[in-house]
Amino acid sequence: MRILLTVTAGPHEGQEFSFDRHDTFLVGRSKHAHFQLLAKDKYFSRIHFMMEVNPPECRLIDMGSHNGTYVNGAKVLAADLKDGDQIRAGHTTLRVQVRRDERSEDDTALLSRFEDPAAPDALPNVPGYVLERELGRGAMGVTYLGRRPGQPALYALKVVKPSFQGSQTQVNDFLRAARFLSQLDHPHILRLSEVGGCTSGYYFVSEFFPGRNAGEILEREGPLPIQRAVGWANQMLQALSYAHAKHFIHHDIRPTNVLVAAIDGKEVVKLADYAVARVYQAAPFSGLSVTAALVNLASFMPPELLFNYQEVNPLADQYSVAAVLYHLLSGQPVLDLPKEERKRYSSLLRHQYVPLRDHRPEVPPALAVAIHRALSRTPGQRFKDIAEFRQALMRAVG
């Protein structure tokens, strides 16, 4: 299955773009645009609109353009697209086609849906576990506290509900990739022990870590002491150095995925959901998760997720750790995005942030410089790897 975009009118008439997997697609005059119009259509903004595709699903978001984006003649800020839709911006029109391969097994389960719990607050049924209560919920799914019948050990179970059930081949590929994550064994990574399917979707079983997440601690206590915040970052970077050596990128580092607990008188940090988002988003049935994350998590997302989604590398994790550290030290997100969704996207593309020491002058200059470098919009301007970033942080605080 694939999505085909064909330019049916305008200076680039006849040009086609084809997508057979999860990706992002930017249209505009900017050098970062995947479909770059330059000066041939002067009514286009630098980044006019963005599309997220994950066949058969496709979503368009206007990125704060000056002259608007139209779908089937109606001006839109966002639209879920279907086969036959016409997109117009400036003098350019594109047609959307959803192409299904003949007799493709991948198409057999598109309309199958997972069951919802009998009541809104009912706990899902996960084979082999008894769920006790909800621990939290996020963009991907809901996490529960559970245990095996008759056993005292506690587990954290994340249940995600896909956009559709998917074919057996798609499910097998997803489960194989997800189970591969269980080989990650590090004191600062929440250990994944099991992945499987249930009537409500798919579940990920991890060790239960009885701490709070960094976002909760920041909300209660305010900006952290410098040594404490850098100490947390140090533990995160140790975990990333280990995982990157095994070619695993986290892809979803944010305050709620940084868990902290006092153990034997010391604060221990663990990264939760390691690589879970990336593995899940690679599955065709995961739906349109990038544009959903833009609304709430944009301050911790590396810019290359928009510009080069398929080629994201370990430098993306470096950016996210720096964004979390900036947040812990200042109490402010890196990007002060407007509340109006239309303006949020254009602000995200500009990637302008307040220098850390403007928020907190007592931050050592060398520490601010290291964090700012890791926050570079261009990955090549960051530290060459996690180890170099960690060394810079440690030197900055003595």
BALOBA-1460 file (C-alpha; in Angstrom, 3 decimals):
// residues 398
<rec num="1" residu="m" x="0.000" y="0.000" z="0.000"/>
<rec num="2" residu="r" x="1.218" y="3.503" z="-0.753"/>
<rec num="3" residu="i" x="0.100" y="7.106" z="-0.999"/>
<rec num="4" residu="l" x="0.766" y="8.945" z="-4.238"/>
<rec num="5" residu="l" x="0.805" y="12.740" z="-4.569"/>
<rec num="6" residu="t" x="0.592" y="14.046" z="-8.122"/>
<rec num="7" residu="v" x="0.979" y="17.702" z="-9.098"/>
<rec num="8" residu="t" x="-1.975" y="18.269" z="-11.440"/>
<rec num="9" residu="a" x="-1.622" y="22.038" z="-11.942"/>
<rec num="10" residu="g" x="1.065" y="24.664" z="-11.535"/>
<rec num="11" residu="p" x="4.716" y="25.109" z="-12.505"/>
<rec num="12" residu="h" x="5.604" y="21.535" z="-11.483"/>
<rec num="13" residu="e" x="2.667" y="19.788" z="-13.172"/>
<rec num="14" residu="g" x="3.288" y="16.064" z="-13.606"/>
<rec num="15" residu="q" x="5.695" y="15.675" z="-10.698"/>
<rec num="16" residu="e" x="4.891" y="12.779" z="-8.344"/>
<rec num="17" residu="f" x="5.788" y="11.795" z="-4.791"/>
<rec num="18" residu="s" x="5.211" y="8.267" z="-3.491"/>
<rec num="19" residu="f" x="5.151" y="7.041" z="0.125"/>
<rec num="20" residu="d" x="5.007" y="3.411" z="1.247"/>
<rec num="21" residu="r" x="5.890" y="3.933" z="4.922"/>
<rec num="22" residu="h" x="5.604" y="6.428" z="7.773"/>
<rec num="23" residu="d" x="7.150" y="9.767" z="6.808"/>
<rec num="24" residu="t" x="6.811" y="13.543" z="6.859"/>
<rec num="25" residu="f" x="6.620" y="15.783" z="3.785"/>
<rec num="26" residu="l" x="7.180" y="19.556" z="3.770"/>
<rec num="27" residu="v" x="6.059" y="21.813" z="0.921"/>
<rec num="28" residu="g" x="7.259" y="25.383" z="0.379"/>
<rec num="29" residu="r" x="10.063" y="27.637" z="-0.838"/>
<rec num="30" residu="s" x="12.557" y="26.749" z="1.926"/>
<rec num="31" residu="k" x="15.656" y="24.685" z="1.239"/>
<rec num="32" residu="h" x="14.313" y="22.334" z="3.935"/>
<rec num="33" residu="a" x="11.142" y="21.595" z="1.934"/>
<rec num="34" residu="h" x="10.890" y="18.162" z="0.320"/>
<rec num="35" residu="f" x="8.825" y="19.699" z="-2.504"/>
<rec num="36" residu="q" x="10.666" y="22.968" z="-3.085"/>
<rec num="37" residu="l" x="8.914" y="25.512" z="-5.301"/>
<rec num="38" residu="l" x="11.557" y="28.268" z="-5.182"/>
<rec num="39" residu="a" x="10.254" y="31.365" z="-6.978"/>
<rec num="40" residu="k" x="8.098" y="29.489" z="-9.477"/>
<rec num="41" residu="d" x="4.990" y="29.924" z="-7.330"/>
<rec num="42" residu="k" x="5.350" y="33.187" z="-5.411"/>
<rec num="43" residu="y" x="2.207" y="32.586" z="-3.353"/>
<rec num="44" residu="f" x="3.900" y="29.837" z="-1.344"/>
<rec num="45" residu="s" x="5.386" y="30.496" z="2.101"/>
<rec num="46" residu="r" x="8.842" y="29.187" z="3.061"/>
<rec num="47" residu="i" x="7.219" y="26.131" z="4.640"/>
<rec num="48" residu="h" x="3.624" y="26.327" z="3.476"/>
<rec num="49" residu="f" x="2.199" y="23.047" z="4.679"/>
<rec num="50" residu="m" x="3.290" y="19.748" z="6.134"/>
<rec num="51" residu="m" x="1.939" y="16.274" z="5.528"/>
<rec num="52" residu="e" x="2.353" y="13.201" z="7.681"/>
<rec num="53" residu="v" x="1.797" y="9.952" z="5.818"/>
<rec num="54" residu="n" x="1.487" y="6.415" z="7.131"/>
<rec num="55" residu="p" x="-0.422" y="4.485" z="4.463"/>
<rec num="56" residu="p" x="-3.369" y="4.382" z="4.276"/>
<rec num="57" residu="e" x="-3.587" y="7.458" z="6.522"/>
<rec num="58" residu="c" x="-2.514" y="10.966" z="5.586"/>
<rec num="59" residu="r" x="-2.849" y="14.309" z="7.380"/>
<rec num="60" residu="l" x="-2.146" y="17.865" z="6.202"/>
<rec num="61" residu="i" x="-1.279" y="20.799" z="8.480"/>
<rec num="62" residu="d" x="-0.986" y="24.386" z="7.286"/>
<rec num="63" residu="m" x="2.241" y="25.735" z="8.816"/>
<rec num="64" residu="g" x="1.019" y="29.301" z="9.281"/>
<rec num="65" residu="s" x="1.143" y="30.189" z="5.578"/>
<rec num="66" residu="h" x="0.312" y="33.722" z="4.413"/>
<rec num="67" residu="n" x="-2.047" y="32.711" z="1.607"/>
<rec num="68" residu="g" x="-3.658" y="29.590" z="3.017"/>
<rec num="69" residu="t" x="-4.020" y="25.937" z="2.047"/>
<rec num="70" residu="y" x="-7.194" y="24.541" z="0.461"/>
<rec num="71" residu="v" x="-8.531" y="20.974" z="0.381"/>
<rec num="72" residu="n" x="-11.334" y="20.359" z="-2.111"/>
<rec num="73" residu="g" x="-11.867" y="24.122" z="-2.317"/>
<rec num="74" residu="a" x="-12.168" y="24.758" z="1.437"/>
<rec num="75" residu="k" x="-9.498" y="26.621" z="3.381"/>
<rec num="76" residu="v" x="-8.075" y="24.413" z="6.146"/>
<rec num="77" residu="l" x="-5.672" y="24.612" z="9.056"/>
<rec num="78" residu="a" x="-5.544" y="20.815" z="9.264"/>
<rec num="79" residu="a" x="-7.254" y="17.993" z="7.402"/>
<rec num="80" residu="d" x="-7.205" y="14.207" z="7.294"/>
<rec num="81" residu="l" x="-6.917" y="13.334" z="3.620"/>
<rec num="82" residu="k" x="-8.492" y="10.516" z="1.644"/>
<rec num="83" residu="d" x="-8.240" y="9.086" z="-1.835"/>
<rec num="84" residu="g" x="-9.177" y="11.638" z="-4.499"/>
<rec num="85" residu="d" x="-8.722" y="14.774" z="-2.375"/>
<rec num="86" residu="q" x="-7.328" y="17.870" z="-4.092"/>
<rec num="87" residu="i" x="-4.836" y="20.140" z="-2.295"/>
<rec num="88" residu="r" x="-4.348" y="23.681" z="-3.588"/>
<rec num="89" residu="a" x="-1.868" y="26.324" z="-2.493"/>
<rec num="90" residu="g" x="-0.880" y="29.263" z="-4.665"/>
<rec num="91" residu="h" x="-1.018" y="28.192" z="-8.310"/>
<rec num="92" residu="t" x="-0.216" y="24.560" z="-7.466"/>
<rec num="93" residu="t" x="-2.686" y="21.676" z="-7.082"/>
<rec num="94" residu="l" x="-1.893" y="18.154" z="-5.902"/>
<rec num="95" residu="r" x="-4.107" y="15.058" z="-6.069"/>
<rec num="96" residu="v" x="-4.037" y="12.452" z="-3.288"/>
<rec num="97" residu="q" x="-4.282" y="8.788" z="-4.240"/>
<rec num="98" residu="v" x="-4.297" y="5.794" z="-1.898"/>
<rec num="99" residu="r" x="-2.956" y="2.869" z="-3.902"/>
<rec num="100" residu="r" x="-3.690" y="-0.637" z="-2.666"/>
<rec num="101" residu="d" x="-1.738" y="-3.483" z="-4.197"/>
<rec num="102" residu="e" x="-3.871" y="-6.249" z="-5.667"/>
<rec num="103" residu="r" x="-4.416" y="-9.169" z="-3.283"/>
<rec num="104" residu="s" x="-2.159" y="-7.541" z="-0.719"/>
<rec num="105" residu="e" x="-2.462" y="-9.153" z="2.686"/>
<rec num="106" residu="d" x="-1.716" y="-5.732" z="4.164"/>
<rec num="107" residu="d" x="-5.172" y="-4.539" z="3.112"/>
<rec num="108" residu="t" x="-7.178" y="-7.363" z="4.648"/>
<rec num="109" residu="a" x="-7.484" y="-5.937" z="8.152"/>
<rec num="110" residu="l" x="-7.764" y="-2.200" z="7.570"/>
<rec num="111" residu="l" x="-11.292" y="-1.986" z="8.907"/>
<rec num="112" residu="s" x="-10.706" y="-4.223" z="11.904"/>
<rec num="113" residu="r" x="-10.742" y="-2.329" z="15.187"/>
<rec num="114" residu="f" x="-9.652" y="-3.247" z="18.662"/>
<rec num="115" residu="e" x="-12.182" y="-3.491" z="21.449"/>
<rec num="116" residu="d" x="-12.701" y="-0.706" z="23.963"/>
<rec num="117" residu="p" x="-13.067" y="-1.623" z="27.649"/>
<rec num="118" residu="a" x="-16.685" y="-2.164" z="28.669"/>
<rec num="119" residu="a" x="-16.652" y="1.087" z="30.674"/>
<rec num="120" residu="p" x="-14.519" y="4.226" z="30.242"/>
<rec num="121" residu="d" x="-12.640" y="3.541" z="33.499"/>
<rec num="122" residu="a" x="-12.439" y="-0.249" z="33.036"/>
<rec num="123" residu="l" x="-9.000" y="-1.858" z="32.990"/>
<rec num="124" residu="p" x="-8.060" y="-3.745" z="29.811"/>
<rec num="125" residu="n" x="-7.448" y="-7.478" z="29.816"/>
<rec num="126" residu="v" x="-3.771" y="-8.349" z="29.346"/>
<rec num="127" residu="p" x="-3.055" y="-12.098" z="29.209"/>
<rec num="128" residu="g" x="-0.979" y="-13.318" z="32.136"/>
<rec num="129" residu="y" x="-1.359" y="-10.144" z="34.215"/>
<rec num="130" residu="v" x="-3.779" y="-8.609" z="36.683"/>
<rec num="131" residu="l" x="-3.951" y="-4.835" z="36.295"/>
<rec num="132" residu="e" x="-4.456" y="-2.858" z="39.498"/>
<rec num="133" residu="r" x="-4.675" y="0.788" z="38.516"/>
<rec num="134" residu="e" x="-3.739" y="3.381" z="35.933"/>
<rec num="135" residu="l" x="-0.315" y="4.996" z="36.345"/>
<rec num="136" residu="g" x="-0.516" y="7.577" z="33.583"/>
<rec num="137" residu="r" x="-1.416" y="8.255" z="29.981"/>
<rec num="138" residu="g" x="0.306" y="9.903" z="27.056"/>
<rec num="139" residu="a" x="0.169" y="10.336" z="23.296"/>
<rec num="140" residu="m" x="0.926" y="6.647" z="22.628"/>
<rec num="141" residu="g" x="-1.234" y="4.930" z="25.204"/>
<rec num="142" residu="v" x="-2.047" y="4.269" z="28.845"/>
<rec num="143" residu="t" x="0.311" y="2.767" z="31.445"/>
<rec num="144" residu="y" x="-1.014" y="0.532" z="34.229"/>
<rec num="145" residu="l" x="0.375" y="-1.061" z="37.369"/>
<rec num="146" residu="g" x="0.030" y="-4.823" z="37.301"/>
<rec num="147" residu="r" x="1.375" y="-8.147" z="38.498"/>
<rec num="148" residu="r" x="1.307" y="-11.802" z="37.558"/>
<rec num="149" residu="p" x="-1.364" y="-13.776" z="39.444"/>
<rec num="150" residu="g" x="-0.017" y="-15.062" z="42.744"/>
<rec num="151" residu="q" x="3.321" y="-13.238" z="42.426"/>
<rec num="152" residu="p" x="4.426" y="-10.140" z="44.378"/>
<rec num="153" residu="a" x="6.550" y="-8.472" z="41.686"/>
<rec num="154" residu="l" x="5.051" y="-5.313" z="40.185"/>
<rec num="155" residu="y" x="5.206" y="-4.309" z="36.527"/>
<rec num="156" residu="a" x="4.376" y="-1.271" z="34.435"/>
<rec num="157" residu="l" x="2.233" y="-2.216" z="31.427"/>
<rec num="158" residu="k" x="1.761" y="0.254" z="28.585"/>
<rec num="159" residu="v" x="-1.225" y="-0.514" z="26.362"/>
<rec num="160" residu="v" x="-1.405" y="1.158" z="22.953"/>
<rec num="161" residu="k" x="-4.435" y="1.093" z="20.682"/>
<rec num="162" residu="p" x="-3.462" y="1.071" z="16.993"/>
<rec num="163" residu="s" x="-5.321" y="2.931" z="14.290"/>
<rec num="164" residu="f" x="-6.309" y="-0.426" z="12.770"/>
<rec num="165" residu="q" x="-5.534" y="-4.065" z="13.440"/>
<rec num="166" residu="g" x="-3.046" y="-4.612" z="10.639"/>
<rec num="167" residu="s" x="-2.213" y="-7.745" z="8.702"/>
<rec num="168" residu="q" x="-0.497" y="-10.738" z="10.261"/>
<rec num="169" residu="t" x="2.731" y="-9.834" z="8.476"/>
<rec num="170" residu="q" x="2.632" y="-6.279" z="9.824"/>
<rec num="171" residu="v" x="1.902" y="-7.497" z="13.350"/>
<rec num="172" residu="n" x="4.696" y="-10.084" z="13.248"/>
<rec num="173" residu="d" x="7.205" y="-7.498" z="12.007"/>
<rec num="174" residu="f" x="6.197" y="-5.076" z="14.763"/>
<rec num="175" residu="l" x="6.354" y="-7.665" z="17.556"/>
<rec num="176" residu="r" x="9.723" y="-8.942" z="16.344"/>
<rec num="177" residu="a" x="11.204" y="-5.429" z="16.392"/>
<rec num="178" residu="a" x="9.622" y="-4.587" z="19.755"/>
<rec num="179" residu="r" x="10.866" y="-7.763" z="21.442"/>
<rec num="180" residu="f" x="14.369" y="-6.980" z="20.237"/>
<rec num="181" residu="l" x="14.343" y="-4.035" z="22.685"/>
<rec num="182" residu="s" x="14.369" y="-6.437" z="25.645"/>
<rec num="183" residu="q" x="18.091" y="-6.973" z="25.122"/>
<rec num="184" residu="l" x="18.756" y="-3.487" z="26.529"/>
<rec num="185" residu="d" x="20.045" y="-4.070" z="30.055"/>
<rec num="186" residu="h" x="21.439" y="-0.976" z="31.794"/>
<rec num="187" residu="p" x="20.943" y="0.478" z="35.293"/>
<rec num="188" residu="h" x="19.586" y="3.714" z="33.822"/>
<rec num="189" residu="i" x="17.156" y="2.166" z="31.318"/>
<rec num="190" residu="l" x="13.758" y="0.824" z="32.358"/>
<rec num="191" residu="r" x="13.984" y="-2.847" z="31.418"/>
<rec num="192" residu="l" x="11.420" y="-4.129" z="28.898"/>
<rec num="193" residu="s" x="10.511" y="-7.744" z="29.589"/>
<rec num="194" residu="e" x="7.577" y="-8.634" z="27.349"/>
<rec num="195" residu="v" x="5.575" y="-7.433" z="24.347"/>
<rec num="196" residu="g" x="2.336" y="-8.905" z="23.060"/>
<rec num="197" residu="g" x="-1.187" y="-8.394" z="21.817"/>
<rec num="198" residu="c" x="-4.452" y="-8.177" z="23.732"/>
<rec num="199" residu="t" x="-8.065" y="-7.324" z="22.927"/>
<rec num="200" residu="s" x="-7.361" y="-3.612" z="23.519"/>
<rec num="201" residu="g" x="-4.254" y="-3.399" z="21.323"/>
<rec num="202" residu="y" x="-0.614" y="-4.131" z="22.093"/>
<rec num="203" residu="y" x="1.119" y="-4.123" z="25.447"/>
<rec num="204" residu="f" x="4.674" y="-3.465" z="26.626"/>
<rec num="205" residu="v" x="5.677" y="-4.864" z="30.031"/>
<rec num="206" residu="s" x="8.515" y="-3.139" z="31.903"/>
<rec num="207" residu="e" x="9.936" y="-3.274" z="35.389"/>
<rec num="208" residu="f" x="8.049" y="-1.055" z="37.821"/>
<rec num="209" residu="f" x="10.242" y="1.796" z="39.057"/>
<rec num="210" residu="p" x="8.659" y="3.470" z="42.107"/>
<rec num="211" residu="g" x="9.710" y="7.029" z="41.420"/>
<rec num="212" residu="r" x="8.334" y="10.226" z="39.954"/>
<rec num="213" residu="n" x="8.993" y="11.614" z="36.519"/>
<rec num="214" residu="a" x="11.112" y="14.712" z="35.998"/>
<rec num="215" residu="g" x="8.116" y="16.767" z="34.915"/>
<rec num="216" residu="e" x="6.282" y="16.078" z="38.176"/>
<rec num="217" residu="i" x="9.349" y="16.962" z="40.243"/>
<rec num="218" residu="l" x="9.883" y="20.203" z="38.333"/>
<rec num="219" residu="e" x="6.235" y="21.158" z="38.785"/>
<rec num="220" residu="r" x="6.429" y="20.598" z="42.551"/>
<rec num="221" residu="e" x="9.882" y="22.003" z="43.277"/>
<rec num="222" residu="g" x="10.599" y="24.497" z="40.506"/>
<rec num="223" residu="p" x="13.952" y="24.767" z="38.673"/>
<rec num="224" residu="l" x="16.478" y="22.298" z="40.053"/>
<rec num="225" residu="p" x="19.875" y="23.013" z="41.627"/>
<rec num="226" residu="i" x="22.516" y="22.971" z="38.903"/>
<rec num="227" residu="q" x="24.473" y="19.975" z="40.223"/>
<rec num="228" residu="r" x="21.289" y="17.953" z="40.663"/>
<rec num="229" residu="a" x="20.007" y="18.626" z="37.144"/>
<rec num="230" residu="v" x="23.381" y="17.883" z="35.553"/>
<rec num="231" residu="g" x="23.606" y="14.722" z="37.667"/>
<rec num="232" residu="w" x="20.331" y="13.528" z="36.177"/>
<rec num="233" residu="a" x="21.571" y="14.357" z="32.677"/>
<rec num="234" residu="n" x="24.789" y="12.460" z="33.382"/>
<rec num="235" residu="q" x="22.825" y="9.290" z="34.152"/>
<rec num="236" residu="m" x="20.661" y="9.743" z="31.038"/>
<rec num="237" residu="l" x="23.765" y="10.144" z="28.893"/>
<rec num="238" residu="q" x="25.374" y="7.030" z="30.378"/>
<rec num="239" residu="a" x="22.290" y="5.072" z="29.326"/>
<rec num="240" residu="l" x="22.350" y="6.575" z="25.843"/>
<rec num="241" residu="s" x="26.062" y="5.849" z="25.341"/>
<rec num="242" residu="y" x="25.364" y="2.193" z="26.113"/>
<rec num="243" residu="a" x="22.283" y="1.961" z="23.890"/>
<rec num="244" residu="h" x="23.747" y="3.928" z="20.984"/>
<rec num="245" residu="a" x="26.679" y="1.505" z="20.909"/>
<rec num="246" residu="k" x="24.063" y="-1.185" z="20.258"/>
<rec num="247" residu="h" x="22.439" y="1.008" z="17.567"/>
<rec num="248" residu="f" x="19.296" y="1.842" z="19.550"/>
<rec num="249" residu="i" x="17.973" y="5.427" z="19.467"/>
<rec num="250" residu="h" x="15.490" y="6.426" z="22.167"/>
<rec num="251" residu="h" x="13.596" y="8.866" z="19.920"/>
<rec num="252" residu="d" x="11.211" y="10.074" z="22.645"/>
<rec num="253" residu="i" x="13.156" y="11.671" z="25.530"/>
<rec num="254" residu="r" x="10.997" y="14.104" z="27.476"/>
<rec num="255" residu="p" x="10.429" y="14.875" z="31.169"/>
<rec num="256" residu="t" x="7.687" y="12.264" z="31.586"/>
<rec num="257" residu="n" x="10.055" y="9.552" z="30.298"/>
<rec num="258" residu="v" x="12.763" y="10.476" z="32.817"/>
<rec num="259" residu="l" x="12.005" y="8.580" z="36.039"/>
<rec num="260" residu="v" x="13.738" y="9.447" z="39.316"/>
<rec num="261" residu="a" x="13.752" y="7.569" z="42.644"/>
<rec num="262" residu="a" x="15.849" y="7.650" z="45.811"/>
<rec num="263" residu="i" x="17.680" y="4.334" z="46.264"/>
<rec num="264" residu="d" x="20.142" y="3.812" z="49.117"/>
<rec num="265" residu="g" x="20.286" y="7.541" z="49.694"/>
<rec num="266" residu="k" x="21.070" y="8.429" z="46.073"/>
<rec num="267" residu="e" x="18.861" y="9.620" z="43.231"/>
<rec num="268" residu="v" x="18.697" y="7.067" z="40.448"/>
<rec num="269" residu="v" x="17.451" y="8.046" z="36.995"/>
<rec num="270" residu="k" x="15.979" y="5.636" z="34.463"/>
<rec num="271" residu="l" x="14.869" y="6.344" z="30.902"/>
<rec num="272" residu="a" x="11.435" y="4.872" z="30.229"/>
<rec num="273" residu="d" x="9.979" y="3.680" z="26.909"/>
<rec num="274" residu="y" x="13.407" y="3.263" z="25.324"/>
<rec num="275" residu="a" x="12.922" y="3.140" z="21.524"/>
<rec num="276" residu="v" x="9.290" y="2.086" z="21.994"/>
<rec num="277" residu="a" x="7.947" y="5.117" z="20.116"/>
<rec num="278" residu="r" x="10.279" y="4.586" z="17.152"/>
<rec num="279" residu="v" x="9.431" y="0.891" z="16.837"/>
<rec num="280" residu="y" x="5.710" y="1.549" z="17.159"/>
<rec num="281" residu="q" x="5.700" y="4.465" z="14.706"/>
<rec num="282" residu="a" x="7.420" y="2.261" z="12.132"/>
<rec num="283" residu="a" x="4.357" y="0.000" z="12.108"/>
<rec num="284" residu="p" x="1.753" y="0.892" z="9.453"/>
<rec num="285" residu="f" x="-1.069" y="0.587" z="11.995"/>
<rec num="286" residu="s" x="0.409" y="3.184" z="14.397"/>
<rec num="287" residu="g" x="-1.456" y="6.016" z="12.684"/>
<rec num="288" residu="l" x="-0.351" y="9.638" z="12.525"/>
<rec num="289" residu="s" x="1.725" y="10.121" z="15.656"/>
<rec num="290" residu="v" x="4.163" y="12.871" z="14.615"/>
<rec num="291" residu="t" x="1.585" y="15.599" z="14.085"/>
<rec num="292" residu="a" x="-0.151" y="14.561" z="17.308"/>
<rec num="293" residu="a" x="3.123" y="14.931" z="19.222"/>
<rec num="294" residu="l" x="3.764" y="18.375" z="17.736"/>
<rec num="295" residu="v" x="0.941" y="19.833" z="19.792"/>
<rec num="296" residu="n" x="2.284" y="18.894" z="23.231"/>
<rec num="297" residu="l" x="5.852" y="17.626" z="22.902"/>
<rec num="298" residu="a" x="7.400" y="19.958" z="20.339"/>
<rec num="299" residu="s" x="9.797" y="21.560" z="22.825"/>
<rec num="300" residu="f" x="11.641" y="18.250" z="23.247"/>
<rec num="301" residu="m" x="11.484" y="17.029" z="19.630"/>
<rec num="302" residu="p" x="14.600" y="17.497" z="17.498"/>
<rec num="303" residu="p" x="13.828" y="19.582" z="14.390"/>
<rec num="304" residu="e" x="15.023" y="16.810" z="12.081"/>
<rec num="305" residu="l" x="11.881" y="14.828" z="12.918"/>
<rec num="306" residu="l" x="10.109" y="17.278" z="10.625"/>
<rec num="307" residu="f" x="12.801" y="17.722" z="8.006"/>
<rec num="308" residu="n" x="14.287" y="14.233" z="7.744"/>
<rec num="309" residu="y" x="12.046" y="11.781" z="9.564"/>
<rec num="310" residu="q" x="13.424" y="8.580" z="8.058"/>
<rec num="311" residu="e" x="17.070" y="9.513" z="8.641"/>
<rec num="312" residu="v" x="16.956" y="10.434" z="12.354"/>
<rec num="313" residu="n" x="20.211" y="9.378" z="14.076"/>
<rec num="314" residu="p" x="21.661" y="9.366" z="17.639"/>
<rec num="315" residu="l" x="22.197" y="13.134" z="17.511"/>
<rec num="316" residu="a" x="18.431" y="13.455" z="17.935"/>
<rec num="317" residu="d" x="18.703" y="12.009" z="21.450"/>
<rec num="318" residu="q" x="21.442" y="14.520" z="22.254"/>
<rec num="319" residu="y" x="19.080" y="17.363" z="21.344"/>
<rec num="320" residu="s" x="16.282" y="15.958" z="23.512"/>
<rec num="321" residu="v" x="18.513" y="15.510" z="26.582"/>
<rec num="322" residu="a" x="19.708" y="19.103" z="26.172"/>
<rec num="323" residu="a" x="16.086" y="20.264" z="25.898"/>
<rec num="324" residu="v" x="15.147" y="18.403" z="29.088"/>
<rec num="325" residu="l" x="18.199" y="19.800" z="30.922"/>
<rec num="326" residu="y" x="17.374" y="23.342" z="29.763"/>
<rec num="327" residu="h" x="13.841" y="22.811" z="31.084"/>
<rec num="328" residu="l" x="15.028" y="21.464" z="34.448"/>
<rec num="329" residu="l" x="17.411" y="24.389" z="34.962"/>
<rec num="330" residu="s" x="15.156" y="27.206" z="33.767"/>
<rec num="331" residu="g" x="11.657" y="25.937" z="34.473"/>
<rec num="332" residu="q" x="10.817" y="26.963" z="30.895"/>
<rec num="333" residu="p" x="10.578" y="24.939" z="27.673"/>
<rec num="334" residu="v" x="13.279" y="25.526" z="25.074"/>
<rec num="335" residu="l" x="10.729" y="26.796" z="22.571"/>
<rec num="336" residu="d" x="8.090" y="29.197" z="23.865"/>
<rec num="337" residu="l" x="5.403" y="28.100" z="21.433"/>
<rec num="338" residu="p" x="2.193" y="30.137" z="21.028"/>
<rec num="339" residu="k" x="-1.046" y="28.616" z="22.280"/>
<rec num="340" residu="e" x="-2.671" y="29.070" z="18.864"/>
<rec num="341" residu="e" x="-1.958" y="25.842" z="17.010"/>
<rec num="342" residu="r" x="-1.552" y="27.570" z="13.633"/>
<rec num="343" residu="k" x="1.285" y="29.720" z="14.999"/>
<rec num="344" residu="r" x="2.945" y="26.879" z="16.908"/>
<rec num="345" residu="y" x="4.138" y="25.171" z="13.768"/>
<rec num="346" residu="s" x="5.767" y="28.241" z="12.225"/>
<rec num="347" residu="s" x="7.454" y="28.999" z="15.578"/>
<rec num="348" residu="l" x="8.758" y="25.445" z="15.691"/>
<rec num="349" residu="l" x="10.325" y="25.846" z="12.262"/>
<rec num="350" residu="r" x="12.039" y="29.117" z="13.237"/>
<rec num="351" residu="h" x="13.604" y="27.353" z="16.253"/>
<rec num="352" residu="q" x="14.395" y="30.515" z="18.201"/>
<rec num="353" residu="y" x="14.929" y="30.131" z="21.938"/>
<rec num="354" residu="v" x="15.928" y="32.369" z="24.830"/>
<rec num="355" residu="p" x="19.546" y="31.827" z="25.985"/>
<rec num="356" residu="l" x="19.570" y="29.731" z="29.153"/>
<rec num="357" residu="r" x="21.426" y="32.331" z="31.241"/>
<rec num="358" residu="d" x="18.728" y="34.920" z="30.464"/>
<rec num="359" residu="h" x="16.401" y="32.707" z="32.496"/>
<rec num="360" residu="r" x="18.999" y="31.799" z="35.122"/>
<rec num="361" residu="p" x="22.169" y="33.945" z="35.254"/>
<rec num="362" residu="e" x="23.963" y="31.710" z="37.788"/>
<rec num="363" residu="v" x="24.264" y="28.875" z="35.255"/>
<rec num="364" residu="p" x="28.010" y="28.596" z="34.466"/>
<rec num="365" residu="p" x="28.765" y="30.024" z="30.996"/>
<rec num="366" residu="a" x="30.485" y="26.800" z="29.913"/>
<rec num="367" residu="l" x="27.404" y="24.782" z="30.864"/>
<rec num="368" residu="a" x="25.103" y="27.080" z="28.907"/>
<rec num="369" residu="v" x="27.418" y="26.886" z="25.880"/>
<rec num="370" residu="a" x="27.398" y="23.071" z="25.990"/>
<rec num="371" residu="i" x="23.601" y="22.922" z="26.234"/>
<rec num="372" residu="h" x="23.158" y="25.460" z="23.424"/>
<rec num="373" residu="r" x="25.497" y="23.487" z="21.169"/>
<rec num="374" residu="a" x="23.525" y="20.287" z="21.747"/>
<rec num="375" residu="l" x="20.357" y="22.256" z="20.897"/>
<rec num="376" residu="s" x="21.667" y="23.273" z="17.470"/>
<rec num="377" residu="r" x="18.980" y="23.089" z="14.813"/>
<rec num="378" residu="t" x="21.454" y="21.433" z="12.439"/>
<rec num="379" residu="p" x="22.564" y="18.010" z="13.769"/>
<rec num="380" residu="g" x="26.072" y="18.423" z="12.371"/>
<rec num="381" residu="q" x="26.649" y="21.429" z="14.644"/>
<rec num="382" residu="r" x="26.033" y="19.396" z="17.810"/>
<rec num="383" residu="f" x="28.626" y="17.320" z="19.665"/>
<rec num="384" residu="k" x="29.856" y="14.391" z="17.609"/>
<rec num="385" residu="d" x="28.317" y="11.909" z="20.049"/>
<rec num="386" residu="i" x="26.788" y="11.476" z="23.492"/>
<rec num="387" residu="a" x="30.180" y="10.861" z="25.131"/>
<rec num="388" residu="e" x="31.530" y="14.223" z="23.972"/>
<rec num="389" residu="f" x="28.393" y="16.016" z="25.198"/>
<rec num="390" residu="r" x="28.661" y="14.287" z="28.580"/>
<rec num="391" residu="q" x="32.325" y="15.286" z="28.923"/>
<rec num="392" residu="a" x="31.453" y="18.920" z="28.181"/>
<rec num="393" residu="l" x="28.749" y="18.924" z="30.865"/>
<rec num="394" residu="m" x="31.031" y="17.367" z="33.467"/>
<rec num="395" residu="r" x="33.831" y="19.852" z="32.755"/>
<rec num="396" residu="a" x="31.395" y="22.753" z="32.989"/>
<rec num="397" residu="v" x="30.317" y="21.873" z="36.541"/>
<rec num="398" residu="g" x="33.707" y="20.692" z="37.783"/>
